[in-house]
Amino acid sequence: MPLDYTTLAKTIAALTHGETDEVALMATLACEIHHADERFDWTGFYRVTEPGLLKIGPYQGGHGCLQIPFSRGVCGAAARTGEAQLVPDVEAFPGHIACASSTRSELVLPVWNAAGAVIAVLDIDSNRPDAFTQEDADGLSGILAATFAE
């Protein structure tokens, strides 16, 4: 059964209403998104902490990489290009960084603030191949925009 992004968006909006702290928002979203779907094996944020560098932020799941340069991996590609990265097979992605050997597919979305800057990426890994759809990317992008860019 596909994830009901309308209900998830309403739940997250209710939980985060009035909150402006980015880390608190990321922690809440990581938890809610991670537990919303069994396909999601690792769900978290990598924050832009300096030009060209992402560092681990709030997440759910096993350990993540501590830092990722914009020049490497799926997360780096999303931060560098500002475009969603929907990767059905991480082994086929040039420069993939294996933070967890169990990861088979990945969805990474840029997180924009109200000023139009990328402040982080949302990284969701699955231990299943081809686990993510464009519907996932669109639904989660809408939640991110409503939470961070409005």
MODELLER restraints for C-alpha pairs under 7 A, 6 or more apart:
rsr = mdl.restraints
at = mdl.atoms
rsr.add(forms.Gaussian(group=physical.xy_distance, feature=features.Distance(at['CA:3:A'], at['CA:37:A']), mean=6.69, stdev=0.5))
rsr.add(forms.Gaussian(group=physical.xy_distance, feature=features.Distance(at['CA:5:A'], at['CA:139:A']), mean=5.55, stdev=0.5))
rsr.add(forms.Gaussian(group=physical.xy_distance, feature=features.Distance(at['CA:9:A'], at['CA:143:A']), mean=5.69, stdev=0.5))
rsr.add(forms.Gaussian(group=physical.xy_distance, feature=features.Distance(at['CA:12:A'], at['CA:29:A']), mean=6.85, stdev=0.5))
rsr.add(forms.Gaussian(group=physical.xy_distance, feature=features.Distance(at['CA:16:A'], at['CA:25:A']), mean=6.56, stdev=0.5))
rsr.add(forms.Gaussian(group=physical.xy_distance, feature=features.Distance(at['CA:26:A'], at['CA:45:A']), mean=6.77, stdev=0.5))
rsr.add(forms.Gaussian(group=physical.xy_distance, feature=features.Distance(at['CA:26:A'], at['CA:58:A']), mean=6.02, stdev=0.5))
rsr.add(forms.Gaussian(group=physical.xy_distance, feature=features.Distance(at['CA:27:A'], at['CA:58:A']), mean=4.92, stdev=0.5))
rsr.add(forms.Gaussian(group=physical.xy_distance, feature=features.Distance(at['CA:27:A'], at['CA:59:A']), mean=6.68, stdev=0.5))
rsr.add(forms.Gaussian(group=physical.xy_distance, feature=features.Distance(at['CA:30:A'], at['CA:43:A']), mean=5.75, stdev=0.5))
rsr.add(forms.Gaussian(group=physical.xy_distance, feature=features.Distance(at['CA:30:A'], at['CA:44:A']), mean=5.27, stdev=0.5))
rsr.add(forms.Gaussian(group=physical.xy_distance, feature=features.Distance(at['CA:30:A'], at['CA:58:A']), mean=6.68, stdev=0.5))
rsr.add(forms.Gaussian(group=physical.xy_distance, feature=features.Distance(at['CA:30:A'], at['CA:59:A']), mean=5.47, stdev=0.5))
rsr.add(forms.Gaussian(group=physical.xy_distance, feature=features.Distance(at['CA:30:A'], at['CA:60:A']), mean=6.23, stdev=0.5))
rsr.add(forms.Gaussian(group=physical.xy_distance, feature=features.Distance(at['CA:31:A'], at['CA:60:A']), mean=6.20, stdev=0.5))
rsr.add(forms.Gaussian(group=physical.xy_distance, feature=features.Distance(at['CA:34:A'], at['CA:40:A']), mean=5.74, stdev=0.5))
rsr.add(forms.Gaussian(group=physical.xy_distance, feature=features.Distance(at['CA:34:A'], at['CA:43:A']), mean=5.40, stdev=0.5))
rsr.add(forms.Gaussian(group=physical.xy_distance, feature=features.Distance(at['CA:34:A'], at['CA:60:A']), mean=6.50, stdev=0.5))
rsr.add(forms.Gaussian(group=physical.xy_distance, feature=features.Distance(at['CA:39:A'], at['CA:126:A']), mean=5.74, stdev=0.5))
rsr.add(forms.Gaussian(group=physical.xy_distance, feature=features.Distance(at['CA:39:A'], at['CA:131:A']), mean=6.57, stdev=0.5))
rsr.add(forms.Gaussian(group=physical.xy_distance, feature=features.Distance(at['CA:40:A'], at['CA:124:A']), mean=6.30, stdev=0.5))
rsr.add(forms.Gaussian(group=physical.xy_distance, feature=features.Distance(at['CA:40:A'], at['CA:125:A']), mean=6.04, stdev=0.5))
rsr.add(forms.Gaussian(group=physical.xy_distance, feature=features.Distance(at['CA:40:A'], at['CA:126:A']), mean=5.23, stdev=0.5))
rsr.add(forms.Gaussian(group=physical.xy_distance, feature=features.Distance(at['CA:41:A'], at['CA:61:A']), mean=6.50, stdev=0.5))
rsr.add(forms.Gaussian(group=physical.xy_distance, feature=features.Distance(at['CA:41:A'], at['CA:125:A']), mean=5.56, stdev=0.5))
rsr.add(forms.Gaussian(group=physical.xy_distance, feature=features.Distance(at['CA:41:A'], at['CA:126:A']), mean=4.78, stdev=0.5))
rsr.add(forms.Gaussian(group=physical.xy_distance, feature=features.Distance(at['CA:41:A'], at['CA:127:A']), mean=6.24, stdev=0.5))
rsr.add(forms.Gaussian(group=physical.xy_distance, feature=features.Distance(at['CA:42:A'], at['CA:60:A']), mean=5.88, stdev=0.5))
rsr.add(forms.Gaussian(group=physical.xy_distance, feature=features.Distance(at['CA:42:A'], at['CA:61:A']), mean=4.70, stdev=0.5))
rsr.add(forms.Gaussian(group=physical.xy_distance, feature=features.Distance(at['CA:42:A'], at['CA:62:A']), mean=6.82, stdev=0.5))
rsr.add(forms.Gaussian(group=physical.xy_distance, feature=features.Distance(at['CA:42:A'], at['CA:124:A']), mean=5.59, stdev=0.5))
rsr.add(forms.Gaussian(group=physical.xy_distance, feature=features.Distance(at['CA:42:A'], at['CA:125:A']), mean=5.01, stdev=0.5))
rsr.add(forms.Gaussian(group=physical.xy_distance, feature=features.Distance(at['CA:42:A'], at['CA:126:A']), mean=6.77, stdev=0.5))
rsr.add(forms.Gaussian(group=physical.xy_distance, feature=features.Distance(at['CA:43:A'], at['CA:59:A']), mean=5.59, stdev=0.5))
rsr.add(forms.Gaussian(group=physical.xy_distance, feature=features.Distance(at['CA:43:A'], at['CA:60:A']), mean=5.34, stdev=0.5))
rsr.add(forms.Gaussian(group=physical.xy_distance, feature=features.Distance(at['CA:43:A'], at['CA:61:A']), mean=6.66, stdev=0.5))
rsr.add(forms.Gaussian(group=physical.xy_distance, feature=features.Distance(at['CA:43:A'], at['CA:123:A']), mean=5.82, stdev=0.5))
rsr.add(forms.Gaussian(group=physical.xy_distance, feature=features.Distance(at['CA:43:A'], at['CA:124:A']), mean=4.50, stdev=0.5))
rsr.add(forms.Gaussian(group=physical.xy_distance, feature=features.Distance(at['CA:43:A'], at['CA:125:A']), mean=6.52, stdev=0.5))
rsr.add(forms.Gaussian(group=physical.xy_distance, feature=features.Distance(at['CA:44:A'], at['CA:57:A']), mean=6.81, stdev=0.5))
rsr.add(forms.Gaussian(group=physical.xy_distance, feature=features.Distance(at['CA:44:A'], at['CA:58:A']), mean=5.74, stdev=0.5))
rsr.add(forms.Gaussian(group=physical.xy_distance, feature=features.Distance(at['CA:44:A'], at['CA:59:A']), mean=3.76, stdev=0.5))
rsr.add(forms.Gaussian(group=physical.xy_distance, feature=features.Distance(at['CA:44:A'], at['CA:60:A']), mean=6.13, stdev=0.5))
rsr.add(forms.Gaussian(group=physical.xy_distance, feature=features.Distance(at['CA:44:A'], at['CA:122:A']), mean=5.75, stdev=0.5))
rsr.add(forms.Gaussian(group=physical.xy_distance, feature=features.Distance(at['CA:44:A'], at['CA:123:A']), mean=5.40, stdev=0.5))
rsr.add(forms.Gaussian(group=physical.xy_distance, feature=features.Distance(at['CA:44:A'], at['CA:124:A']), mean=6.57, stdev=0.5))
rsr.add(forms.Gaussian(group=physical.xy_distance, feature=features.Distance(at['CA:45:A'], at['CA:56:A']), mean=6.41, stdev=0.5))
rsr.add(forms.Gaussian(group=physical.xy_distance, feature=features.Distance(at['CA:45:A'], at['CA:57:A']), mean=4.97, stdev=0.5))
rsr.add(forms.Gaussian(group=physical.xy_distance, feature=features.Distance(at['CA:45:A'], at['CA:58:A']), mean=5.77, stdev=0.5))
rsr.add(forms.Gaussian(group=physical.xy_distance, feature=features.Distance(at['CA:45:A'], at['CA:59:A']), mean=6.18, stdev=0.5))
rsr.add(forms.Gaussian(group=physical.xy_distance, feature=features.Distance(at['CA:45:A'], at['CA:120:A']), mean=6.45, stdev=0.5))
rsr.add(forms.Gaussian(group=physical.xy_distance, feature=features.Distance(at['CA:45:A'], at['CA:121:A']), mean=5.56, stdev=0.5))
rsr.add(forms.Gaussian(group=physical.xy_distance, feature=features.Distance(at['CA:45:A'], at['CA:122:A']), mean=4.62, stdev=0.5))
rsr.add(forms.Gaussian(group=physical.xy_distance, feature=features.Distance(at['CA:45:A'], at['CA:123:A']), mean=5.95, stdev=0.5))
rsr.add(forms.Gaussian(group=physical.xy_distance, feature=features.Distance(at['CA:46:A'], at['CA:54:A']), mean=5.43, stdev=0.5))
rsr.add(forms.Gaussian(group=physical.xy_distance, feature=features.Distance(at['CA:46:A'], at['CA:55:A']), mean=5.17, stdev=0.5))
rsr.add(forms.Gaussian(group=physical.xy_distance, feature=features.Distance(at['CA:46:A'], at['CA:56:A']), mean=4.53, stdev=0.5))
rsr.add(forms.Gaussian(group=physical.xy_distance, feature=features.Distance(at['CA:46:A'], at['CA:57:A']), mean=5.08, stdev=0.5))
rsr.add(forms.Gaussian(group=physical.xy_distance, feature=features.Distance(at['CA:46:A'], at['CA:120:A']), mean=5.43, stdev=0.5))
rsr.add(forms.Gaussian(group=physical.xy_distance, feature=features.Distance(at['CA:46:A'], at['CA:121:A']), mean=5.39, stdev=0.5))
rsr.add(forms.Gaussian(group=physical.xy_distance, feature=features.Distance(at['CA:46:A'], at['CA:122:A']), mean=6.69, stdev=0.5))
rsr.add(forms.Gaussian(group=physical.xy_distance, feature=features.Distance(at['CA:47:A'], at['CA:54:A']), mean=5.12, stdev=0.5))
rsr.add(forms.Gaussian(group=physical.xy_distance, feature=features.Distance(at['CA:47:A'], at['CA:55:A']), mean=5.24, stdev=0.5))
rsr.add(forms.Gaussian(group=physical.xy_distance, feature=features.Distance(at['CA:47:A'], at['CA:56:A']), mean=6.26, stdev=0.5))
rsr.add(forms.Gaussian(group=physical.xy_distance, feature=features.Distance(at['CA:47:A'], at['CA:57:A']), mean=5.85, stdev=0.5))
rsr.add(forms.Gaussian(group=physical.xy_distance, feature=features.Distance(at['CA:47:A'], at['CA:119:A']), mean=6.07, stdev=0.5))
rsr.add(forms.Gaussian(group=physical.xy_distance, feature=features.Distance(at['CA:47:A'], at['CA:120:A']), mean=4.11, stdev=0.5))
rsr.add(forms.Gaussian(group=physical.xy_distance, feature=features.Distance(at['CA:47:A'], at['CA:121:A']), mean=6.59, stdev=0.5))
rsr.add(forms.Gaussian(group=physical.xy_distance, feature=features.Distance(at['CA:48:A'], at['CA:54:A']), mean=4.57, stdev=0.5))
rsr.add(forms.Gaussian(group=physical.xy_distance, feature=features.Distance(at['CA:48:A'], at['CA:55:A']), mean=6.52, stdev=0.5))
rsr.add(forms.Gaussian(group=physical.xy_distance, feature=features.Distance(at['CA:48:A'], at['CA:119:A']), mean=5.24, stdev=0.5))
rsr.add(forms.Gaussian(group=physical.xy_distance, feature=features.Distance(at['CA:48:A'], at['CA:120:A']), mean=5.19, stdev=0.5))
rsr.add(forms.Gaussian(group=physical.xy_distance, feature=features.Distance(at['CA:49:A'], at['CA:55:A']), mean=6.43, stdev=0.5))
rsr.add(forms.Gaussian(group=physical.xy_distance, feature=features.Distance(at['CA:52:A'], at['CA:69:A']), mean=5.84, stdev=0.5))
rsr.add(forms.Gaussian(group=physical.xy_distance, feature=features.Distance(at['CA:52:A'], at['CA:70:A']), mean=5.00, stdev=0.5))
rsr.add(forms.Gaussian(group=physical.xy_distance, feature=features.Distance(at['CA:53:A'], at['CA:68:A']), mean=6.05, stdev=0.5))
rsr.add(forms.Gaussian(group=physical.xy_distance, feature=features.Distance(at['CA:53:A'], at['CA:69:A']), mean=4.52, stdev=0.5))
rsr.add(forms.Gaussian(group=physical.xy_distance, feature=features.Distance(at['CA:53:A'], at['CA:70:A']), mean=5.71, stdev=0.5))
rsr.add(forms.Gaussian(group=physical.xy_distance, feature=features.Distance(at['CA:54:A'], at['CA:67:A']), mean=5.49, stdev=0.5))
rsr.add(forms.Gaussian(group=physical.xy_distance, feature=features.Distance(at['CA:54:A'], at['CA:68:A']), mean=5.06, stdev=0.5))
rsr.add(forms.Gaussian(group=physical.xy_distance, feature=features.Distance(at['CA:54:A'], at['CA:69:A']), mean=5.97, stdev=0.5))
rsr.add(forms.Gaussian(group=physical.xy_distance, feature=features.Distance(at['CA:54:A'], at['CA:70:A']), mean=6.97, stdev=0.5))
rsr.add(forms.Gaussian(group=physical.xy_distance, feature=features.Distance(at['CA:55:A'], at['CA:66:A']), mean=5.66, stdev=0.5))
rsr.add(forms.Gaussian(group=physical.xy_distance, feature=features.Distance(at['CA:55:A'], at['CA:67:A']), mean=4.28, stdev=0.5))
rsr.add(forms.Gaussian(group=physical.xy_distance, feature=features.Distance(at['CA:55:A'], at['CA:68:A']), mean=6.38, stdev=0.5))
rsr.add(forms.Gaussian(group=physical.xy_distance, feature=features.Distance(at['CA:56:A'], at['CA:64:A']), mean=7.00, stdev=0.5))
rsr.add(forms.Gaussian(group=physical.xy_distance, feature=features.Distance(at['CA:56:A'], at['CA:65:A']), mean=6.71, stdev=0.5))
rsr.add(forms.Gaussian(group=physical.xy_distance, feature=features.Distance(at['CA:56:A'], at['CA:66:A']), mean=5.13, stdev=0.5))
rsr.add(forms.Gaussian(group=physical.xy_distance, feature=features.Distance(at['CA:56:A'], at['CA:67:A']), mean=6.08, stdev=0.5))
rsr.add(forms.Gaussian(group=physical.xy_distance, feature=features.Distance(at['CA:64:A'], at['CA:99:A']), mean=5.72, stdev=0.5))
rsr.add(forms.Gaussian(group=physical.xy_distance, feature=features.Distance(at['CA:65:A'], at['CA:99:A']), mean=5.45, stdev=0.5))
rsr.add(forms.Gaussian(group=physical.xy_distance, feature=features.Distance(at['CA:68:A'], at['CA:76:A']), mean=6.52, stdev=0.5))
rsr.add(forms.Gaussian(group=physical.xy_distance, feature=features.Distance(at['CA:69:A'], at['CA:76:A']), mean=5.92, stdev=0.5))
rsr.add(forms.Gaussian(group=physical.xy_distance, feature=features.Distance(at['CA:70:A'], at['CA:76:A']), mean=3.75, stdev=0.5))
rsr.add(forms.Gaussian(group=physical.xy_distance, feature=features.Distance(at['CA:70:A'], at['CA:77:A']), mean=6.32, stdev=0.5))
rsr.add(forms.Gaussian(group=physical.xy_distance, feature=features.Distance(at['CA:70:A'], at['CA:79:A']), mean=6.10, stdev=0.5))
rsr.add(forms.Gaussian(group=physical.xy_distance, feature=features.Distance(at['CA:70:A'], at['CA:80:A']), mean=5.48, stdev=0.5))
rsr.add(forms.Gaussian(group=physical.xy_distance, feature=features.Distance(at['CA:71:A'], at['CA:77:A']), mean=6.89, stdev=0.5))
rsr.add(forms.Gaussian(group=physical.xy_distance, feature=features.Distance(at['CA:72:A'], at['CA:95:A']), mean=5.98, stdev=0.5))
rsr.add(forms.Gaussian(group=physical.xy_distance, feature=features.Distance(at['CA:73:A'], at['CA:95:A']), mean=5.11, stdev=0.5))
rsr.add(forms.Gaussian(group=physical.xy_distance, feature=features.Distance(at['CA:73:A'], at['CA:96:A']), mean=4.31, stdev=0.5))
rsr.add(forms.Gaussian(group=physical.xy_distance, feature=features.Distance(at['CA:73:A'], at['CA:97:A']), mean=5.18, stdev=0.5))
rsr.add(forms.Gaussian(group=physical.xy_distance, feature=features.Distance(at['CA:74:A'], at['CA:85:A']), mean=6.64, stdev=0.5))
rsr.add(forms.Gaussian(group=physical.xy_distance, feature=features.Distance(at['CA:74:A'], at['CA:96:A']), mean=6.11, stdev=0.5))
rsr.add(forms.Gaussian(group=physical.xy_distance, feature=features.Distance(at['CA:74:A'], at['CA:108:A']), mean=6.84, stdev=0.5))
rsr.add(forms.Gaussian(group=physical.xy_distance, feature=features.Distance(at['CA:75:A'], at['CA:108:A']), mean=6.04, stdev=0.5))
rsr.add(forms.Gaussian(group=physical.xy_distance, feature=features.Distance(at['CA:75:A'], at['CA:121:A']), mean=6.68, stdev=0.5))
rsr.add(forms.Gaussian(group=physical.xy_distance, feature=features.Distance(at['CA:75:A'], at['CA:123:A']), mean=6.85, stdev=0.5))
rsr.add(forms.Gaussian(group=physical.xy_distance, feature=features.Distance(at['CA:78:A'], at['CA:84:A']), mean=5.80, stdev=0.5))
rsr.add(forms.Gaussian(group=physical.xy_distance, feature=features.Distance(at['CA:78:A'], at['CA:85:A']), mean=5.97, stdev=0.5))
rsr.add(forms.Gaussian(group=physical.xy_distance, feature=features.Distance(at['CA:78:A'], at['CA:108:A']), mean=6.33, stdev=0.5))
rsr.add(forms.Gaussian(group=physical.xy_distance, feature=features.Distance(at['CA:78:A'], at['CA:109:A']), mean=6.22, stdev=0.5))
rsr.add(forms.Gaussian(group=physical.xy_distance, feature=features.Distance(at['CA:78:A'], at['CA:110:A']), mean=5.72, stdev=0.5))
rsr.add(forms.Gaussian(group=physical.xy_distance, feature=features.Distance(at['CA:78:A'], at['CA:121:A']), mean=6.96, stdev=0.5))
rsr.add(forms.Gaussian(group=physical.xy_distance, feature=features.Distance(at['CA:79:A'], at['CA:110:A']), mean=5.91, stdev=0.5))
rsr.add(forms.Gaussian(group=physical.xy_distance, feature=features.Distance(at['CA:79:A'], at['CA:118:A']), mean=6.81, stdev=0.5))
rsr.add(forms.Gaussian(group=physical.xy_distance, feature=features.Distance(at['CA:79:A'], at['CA:121:A']), mean=6.42, stdev=0.5))
rsr.add(forms.Gaussian(group=physical.xy_distance, feature=features.Distance(at['CA:82:A'], at['CA:110:A']), mean=5.65, stdev=0.5))
rsr.add(forms.Gaussian(group=physical.xy_distance, feature=features.Distance(at['CA:83:A'], at['CA:109:A']), mean=6.85, stdev=0.5))
rsr.add(forms.Gaussian(group=physical.xy_distance, feature=features.Distance(at['CA:83:A'], at['CA:110:A']), mean=6.44, stdev=0.5))
rsr.add(forms.Gaussian(group=physical.xy_distance, feature=features.Distance(at['CA:84:A'], at['CA:108:A']), mean=5.81, stdev=0.5))
rsr.add(forms.Gaussian(group=physical.xy_distance, feature=features.Distance(at['CA:84:A'], at['CA:109:A']), mean=4.58, stdev=0.5))
rsr.add(forms.Gaussian(group=physical.xy_distance, feature=features.Distance(at['CA:84:A'], at['CA:110:A']), mean=6.39, stdev=0.5))
rsr.add(forms.Gaussian(group=physical.xy_distance, feature=features.Distance(at['CA:85:A'], at['CA:107:A']), mean=5.67, stdev=0.5))
rsr.add(forms.Gaussian(group=physical.xy_distance, feature=features.Distance(at['CA:85:A'], at['CA:108:A']), mean=5.09, stdev=0.5))
rsr.add(forms.Gaussian(group=physical.xy_distance, feature=features.Distance(at['CA:85:A'], at['CA:109:A']), mean=6.45, stdev=0.5))
rsr.add(forms.Gaussian(group=physical.xy_distance, feature=features.Distance(at['CA:86:A'], at['CA:106:A']), mean=6.32, stdev=0.5))
rsr.add(forms.Gaussian(group=physical.xy_distance, feature=features.Distance(at['CA:86:A'], at['CA:107:A']), mean=4.76, stdev=0.5))
rsr.add(forms.Gaussian(group=physical.xy_distance, feature=features.Distance(at['CA:86:A'], at['CA:108:A']), mean=6.71, stdev=0.5))
rsr.add(forms.Gaussian(group=physical.xy_distance, feature=features.Distance(at['CA:87:A'], at['CA:105:A']), mean=5.62, stdev=0.5))
rsr.add(forms.Gaussian(group=physical.xy_distance, feature=features.Distance(at['CA:87:A'], at['CA:106:A']), mean=5.14, stdev=0.5))
rsr.add(forms.Gaussian(group=physical.xy_distance, feature=features.Distance(at['CA:87:A'], at['CA:107:A']), mean=6.15, stdev=0.5))
rsr.add(forms.Gaussian(group=physical.xy_distance, feature=features.Distance(at['CA:88:A'], at['CA:105:A']), mean=4.86, stdev=0.5))
rsr.add(forms.Gaussian(group=physical.xy_distance, feature=features.Distance(at['CA:88:A'], at['CA:106:A']), mean=6.66, stdev=0.5))
rsr.add(forms.Gaussian(group=physical.xy_distance, feature=features.Distance(at['CA:88:A'], at['CA:129:A']), mean=5.92, stdev=0.5))
rsr.add(forms.Gaussian(group=physical.xy_distance, feature=features.Distance(at['CA:88:A'], at['CA:130:A']), mean=3.92, stdev=0.5))
rsr.add(forms.Gaussian(group=physical.xy_distance, feature=features.Distance(at['CA:88:A'], at['CA:131:A']), mean=6.72, stdev=0.5))
rsr.add(forms.Gaussian(group=physical.xy_distance, feature=features.Distance(at['CA:89:A'], at['CA:104:A']), mean=5.73, stdev=0.5))
rsr.add(forms.Gaussian(group=physical.xy_distance, feature=features.Distance(at['CA:89:A'], at['CA:105:A']), mean=4.98, stdev=0.5))
rsr.add(forms.Gaussian(group=physical.xy_distance, feature=features.Distance(at['CA:89:A'], at['CA:129:A']), mean=5.93, stdev=0.5))
rsr.add(forms.Gaussian(group=physical.xy_distance, feature=features.Distance(at['CA:89:A'], at['CA:130:A']), mean=6.33, stdev=0.5))
rsr.add(forms.Gaussian(group=physical.xy_distance, feature=features.Distance(at['CA:90:A'], at['CA:96:A']), mean=6.38, stdev=0.5))
rsr.add(forms.Gaussian(group=physical.xy_distance, feature=features.Distance(at['CA:90:A'], at['CA:104:A']), mean=5.63, stdev=0.5))
rsr.add(forms.Gaussian(group=physical.xy_distance, feature=features.Distance(at['CA:90:A'], at['CA:105:A']), mean=5.30, stdev=0.5))
rsr.add(forms.Gaussian(group=physical.xy_distance, feature=features.Distance(at['CA:90:A'], at['CA:106:A']), mean=6.76, stdev=0.5))
rsr.add(forms.Gaussian(group=physical.xy_distance, feature=features.Distance(at['CA:102:A'], at['CA:127:A']), mean=5.40, stdev=0.5))
rsr.add(forms.Gaussian(group=physical.xy_distance, feature=features.Distance(at['CA:103:A'], at['CA:125:A']), mean=5.96, stdev=0.5))
rsr.add(forms.Gaussian(group=physical.xy_distance, feature=features.Distance(at['CA:103:A'], at['CA:126:A']), mean=5.53, stdev=0.5))
rsr.add(forms.Gaussian(group=physical.xy_distance, feature=features.Distance(at['CA:103:A'], at['CA:127:A']), mean=4.63, stdev=0.5))
rsr.add(forms.Gaussian(group=physical.xy_distance, feature=features.Distance(at['CA:104:A'], at['CA:126:A']), mean=5.97, stdev=0.5))
rsr.add(forms.Gaussian(group=physical.xy_distance, feature=features.Distance(at['CA:104:A'], at['CA:127:A']), mean=4.98, stdev=0.5))
rsr.add(forms.Gaussian(group=physical.xy_distance, feature=features.Distance(at['CA:104:A'], at['CA:128:A']), mean=5.45, stdev=0.5))
rsr.add(forms.Gaussian(group=physical.xy_distance, feature=features.Distance(at['CA:104:A'], at['CA:129:A']), mean=4.90, stdev=0.5))
rsr.add(forms.Gaussian(group=physical.xy_distance, feature=features.Distance(at['CA:105:A'], at['CA:125:A']), mean=6.00, stdev=0.5))
rsr.add(forms.Gaussian(group=physical.xy_distance, feature=features.Distance(at['CA:105:A'], at['CA:126:A']), mean=5.37, stdev=0.5))
rsr.add(forms.Gaussian(group=physical.xy_distance, feature=features.Distance(at['CA:105:A'], at['CA:127:A']), mean=6.76, stdev=0.5))
rsr.add(forms.Gaussian(group=physical.xy_distance, feature=features.Distance(at['CA:105:A'], at['CA:128:A']), mean=6.37, stdev=0.5))
rsr.add(forms.Gaussian(group=physical.xy_distance, feature=features.Distance(at['CA:105:A'], at['CA:129:A']), mean=5.14, stdev=0.5))
rsr.add(forms.Gaussian(group=physical.xy_distance, feature=features.Distance(at['CA:105:A'], at['CA:130:A']), mean=5.68, stdev=0.5))
rsr.add(forms.Gaussian(group=physical.xy_distance, feature=features.Distance(at['CA:105:A'], at['CA:131:A']), mean=6.22, stdev=0.5))
rsr.add(forms.Gaussian(group=physical.xy_distance, feature=features.Distance(at['CA:106:A'], at['CA:124:A']), mean=5.73, stdev=0.5))
rsr.add(forms.Gaussian(group=physical.xy_distance, feature=features.Distance(at['CA:106:A'], at['CA:125:A']), mean=4.51, stdev=0.5))
rsr.add(forms.Gaussian(group=physical.xy_distance, feature=features.Distance(at['CA:106:A'], at['CA:126:A']), mean=6.18, stdev=0.5))
rsr.add(forms.Gaussian(group=physical.xy_distance, feature=features.Distance(at['CA:107:A'], at['CA:123:A']), mean=6.01, stdev=0.5))
rsr.add(forms.Gaussian(group=physical.xy_distance, feature=features.Distance(at['CA:107:A'], at['CA:124:A']), mean=5.21, stdev=0.5))
rsr.add(forms.Gaussian(group=physical.xy_distance, feature=features.Distance(at['CA:107:A'], at['CA:125:A']), mean=6.53, stdev=0.5))
rsr.add(forms.Gaussian(group=physical.xy_distance, feature=features.Distance(at['CA:107:A'], at['CA:132:A']), mean=6.69, stdev=0.5))
rsr.add(forms.Gaussian(group=physical.xy_distance, feature=features.Distance(at['CA:108:A'], at['CA:121:A']), mean=6.42, stdev=0.5))
rsr.add(forms.Gaussian(group=physical.xy_distance, feature=features.Distance(at['CA:108:A'], at['CA:122:A']), mean=5.48, stdev=0.5))
rsr.add(forms.Gaussian(group=physical.xy_distance, feature=features.Distance(at['CA:108:A'], at['CA:123:A']), mean=4.45, stdev=0.5))
rsr.add(forms.Gaussian(group=physical.xy_distance, feature=features.Distance(at['CA:108:A'], at['CA:124:A']), mean=6.22, stdev=0.5))
rsr.add(forms.Gaussian(group=physical.xy_distance, feature=features.Distance(at['CA:109:A'], at['CA:121:A']), mean=5.40, stdev=0.5))
rsr.add(forms.Gaussian(group=physical.xy_distance, feature=features.Distance(at['CA:109:A'], at['CA:122:A']), mean=5.14, stdev=0.5))
rsr.add(forms.Gaussian(group=physical.xy_distance, feature=features.Distance(at['CA:109:A'], at['CA:123:A']), mean=6.67, stdev=0.5))
rsr.add(forms.Gaussian(group=physical.xy_distance, feature=features.Distance(at['CA:109:A'], at['CA:141:A']), mean=6.85, stdev=0.5))
rsr.add(forms.Gaussian(group=physical.xy_distance, feature=features.Distance(at['CA:110:A'], at['CA:118:A']), mean=6.32, stdev=0.5))
rsr.add(forms.Gaussian(group=physical.xy_distance, feature=features.Distance(at['CA:110:A'], at['CA:120:A']), mean=6.20, stdev=0.5))
rsr.add(forms.Gaussian(group=physical.xy_distance, feature=features.Distance(at['CA:110:A'], at['CA:121:A']), mean=4.41, stdev=0.5))
rsr.add(forms.Gaussian(group=physical.xy_distance, feature=features.Distance(at['CA:110:A'], at['CA:122:A']), mean=6.42, stdev=0.5))
rsr.add(forms.Gaussian(group=physical.xy_distance, feature=features.Distance(at['CA:111:A'], at['CA:118:A']), mean=5.50, stdev=0.5))
rsr.add(forms.Gaussian(group=physical.xy_distance, feature=features.Distance(at['CA:111:A'], at['CA:119:A']), mean=5.83, stdev=0.5))
rsr.add(forms.Gaussian(group=physical.xy_distance, feature=features.Distance(at['CA:111:A'], at['CA:120:A']), mean=5.06, stdev=0.5))
rsr.add(forms.Gaussian(group=physical.xy_distance, feature=features.Distance(at['CA:111:A'], at['CA:121:A']), mean=5.21, stdev=0.5))
rsr.add(forms.Gaussian(group=physical.xy_distance, feature=features.Distance(at['CA:111:A'], at['CA:122:A']), mean=6.78, stdev=0.5))
rsr.add(forms.Gaussian(group=physical.xy_distance, feature=features.Distance(at['CA:111:A'], at['CA:144:A']), mean=6.34, stdev=0.5))
rsr.add(forms.Gaussian(group=physical.xy_distance, feature=features.Distance(at['CA:112:A'], at['CA:118:A']), mean=4.46, stdev=0.5))
rsr.add(forms.Gaussian(group=physical.xy_distance, feature=features.Distance(at['CA:112:A'], at['CA:119:A']), mean=5.84, stdev=0.5))
rsr.add(forms.Gaussian(group=physical.xy_distance, feature=features.Distance(at['CA:112:A'], at['CA:145:A']), mean=6.96, stdev=0.5))
rsr.add(forms.Gaussian(group=physical.xy_distance, feature=features.Distance(at['CA:112:A'], at['CA:148:A']), mean=6.52, stdev=0.5))
rsr.add(forms.Gaussian(group=physical.xy_distance, feature=features.Distance(at['CA:112:A'], at['CA:149:A']), mean=5.88, stdev=0.5))
rsr.add(forms.Gaussian(group=physical.xy_distance, feature=features.Distance(at['CA:113:A'], at['CA:119:A']), mean=6.47, stdev=0.5))
rsr.add(forms.Gaussian(group=physical.xy_distance, feature=features.Distance(at['CA:113:A'], at['CA:148:A']), mean=5.22, stdev=0.5))
rsr.add(forms.Gaussian(group=physical.xy_distance, feature=features.Distance(at['CA:113:A'], at['CA:149:A']), mean=4.39, stdev=0.5))
rsr.add(forms.Gaussian(group=physical.xy_distance, feature=features.Distance(at['CA:114:A'], at['CA:148:A']), mean=6.69, stdev=0.5))
rsr.add(forms.Gaussian(group=physical.xy_distance, feature=features.Distance(at['CA:114:A'], at['CA:149:A']), mean=3.97, stdev=0.5))
rsr.add(forms.Gaussian(group=physical.xy_distance, feature=features.Distance(at['CA:114:A'], at['CA:150:A']), mean=5.74, stdev=0.5))
